[in-house]
Amino acid sequence: MASEETEVVVVGAGQAGVAMSEHLGAEGIPHIVVERHRIAERWRTERWDSLVANGPAWHDRFPNLEFPDIAPDAFATKEQVAEYFVAYAEKIGAPVRCGVEVTSVRKHEGRPGFRVETSEGSIDARFVVAATGPFQRPVVPPIVPNGAVTTQIHSSGYRNPEQLPGGAVLVVGAGSSGVQIADELRRAGRRVFLSVGPHDRPPREYRGRDFCWWLGVLGLWDLTTPPQGAAHVTIAVSGARGGHTVDFRALAGTGVELVGMTAAYDKGVLRFAPDLATNIAAGDEKYLALLRAADAYVERNGLDLPEEPQAHVLGPDPACVSDPRLELDLAEAGVTSIVWATGFAADYGWLDVDAFDEEGRPVQSRGISREPGVYFLGLPWLSRRGSSFIWGVWHDARYIADHITTRRGYLAYGSN
């Protein structure tokens, strides 16, 4: 018999879990938020030391609380982001239980609801919200065997240049994490190779407005969810050092050698796909397309924003792009470390319900799963492009809370 009962169990107390708690509380729905570590733990211990938010403080927050002591256009440090969610949970009185791990969730037989087994006992709940987010299991492609170099780590395990042994470093992945880590390593005096795949490269700021503002006014945050299984293209943008547009040409100019996607390894030699110029050009076109859309918006609405013609000038490709390296002898190049900035996979091994497809991906629509009573929150493109961002998850949580409220009404009918 369960030691406890509640209406909703929310699994995870990061940005998704805290947002879910706010909306459930506003609806007067009894709930418990369980978190195996601390609130916003991944911001504290699974990110590098110098990380800052990729969006400015005025944008990357919940509507009902501003970041304290941070200028609106500045970028919060990872510690400030974690403390923000702690303060928010306190502000709304979120019933968060830290240090409690969910080990399984199973549907009751013959009656509504679920049995939630945790490290501190079991809970019966009518509804379960999986708010563990997209960054659950680091993905490292099985390309380079153990022992081929001194150190191989995922970006979630990287902290600072001093952590790595002396020598050159290959960073695989050119999204926000890979670009910022490669830049930091180069600034620390390391020889750096950066493996660049397909990416989106928006301007950090254009005509006096951050790219977050441009995506908002152009309606691009509200793009609908792509077809399930569509490739996720990473965004190369940085809030580091006050924020700047990621420019692979400028990065190459500092000494970072760009290479194509890491394809294969054989007897100490890495081979790269011949796709570097294509990937750079595709990223450039997305960048320029946003500039053109912004210019058209300014003209259409008669806005008084300064023109930036130089932003449209890309300059010539560096030699490493026009004549790319296709092979790298790791020992000869002195590469002692590989940092895999290759993303994450979801891990729902604890959620034993019929809510997944044959490849283990949630089957859901705007967070409502095909298993009645189970919800997903915080995933990329859950309902729109902005779903995995701080502000976006807050709005998705409101939708899910409204759905739970409606469903409770149906379930309560005729019970009195």
Secondary structure as GFF3:
##gff-version 3
##sequence-region A 1 416
A	DSSP	beta_strand	4	11	.	.	.	ID=ss1
A	DSSP	alpha_helix	15	26	.	.	.	ID=ss2
A	DSSP	beta_strand	31	35	.	.	.	ID=ss3
A	DSSP	alpha_helix	41	45	.	.	.	ID=ss4
A	DSSP	alpha_helix	78	92	.	.	.	ID=ss5
A	DSSP	beta_strand	96	98	.	.	.	ID=ss6
A	DSSP	beta_strand	102	107	.	.	.	ID=ss7
A	DSSP	beta_strand	114	118	.	.	.	ID=ss8
A	DSSP	beta_strand	121	130	.	.	.	ID=ss9
A	DSSP	beta_strand	137	138	.	.	.	ID=ss10
A	DSSP	beta_strand	151	154	.	.	.	ID=ss11
A	DSSP	three_ten_helix	155	157	.	.	.	ID=ss12
A	DSSP	three_ten_helix	161	163	.	.	.	ID=ss13
A	DSSP	beta_strand	168	172	.	.	.	ID=ss14
A	DSSP	alpha_helix	176	187	.	.	.	ID=ss15
A	DSSP	beta_strand	192	195	.	.	.	ID=ss16
A	DSSP	beta_strand	199	200	.	.	.	ID=ss17
A	DSSP	beta_strand	205	206	.	.	.	ID=ss18
A	DSSP	beta_strand	209	210	.	.	.	ID=ss19
A	DSSP	alpha_helix	211	217	.	.	.	ID=ss20
A	DSSP	beta_strand	234	235	.	.	.	ID=ss21
A	DSSP	three_ten_helix	240	242	.	.	.	ID=ss22
A	DSSP	alpha_helix	248	253	.	.	.	ID=ss23
A	DSSP	beta_strand	257	259	.	.	.	ID=ss24
A	DSSP	beta_strand	262	266	.	.	.	ID=ss25
A	DSSP	beta_strand	269	272	.	.	.	ID=ss26
A	DSSP	alpha_helix	276	301	.	.	.	ID=ss27
A	DSSP	three_ten_helix	309	312	.	.	.	ID=ss28
A	DSSP	alpha_helix	319	322	.	.	.	ID=ss29
A	DSSP	beta_strand	327	329	.	.	.	ID=ss30
A	DSSP	alpha_helix	330	333	.	.	.	ID=ss31
A	DSSP	beta_strand	335	340	.	.	.	ID=ss32
A	DSSP	beta_strand	344	345	.	.	.	ID=ss33
A	DSSP	beta_strand	351	352	.	.	.	ID=ss34
A	DSSP	beta_strand	364	365	.	.	.	ID=ss35
A	DSSP	beta_strand	368	369	.	.	.	ID=ss36
A	DSSP	beta_strand	374	376	.	.	.	ID=ss37
A	DSSP	three_ten_helix	385	388	.	.	.	ID=ss38
A	DSSP	alpha_helix	390	412	.	.	.	ID=ss39
###
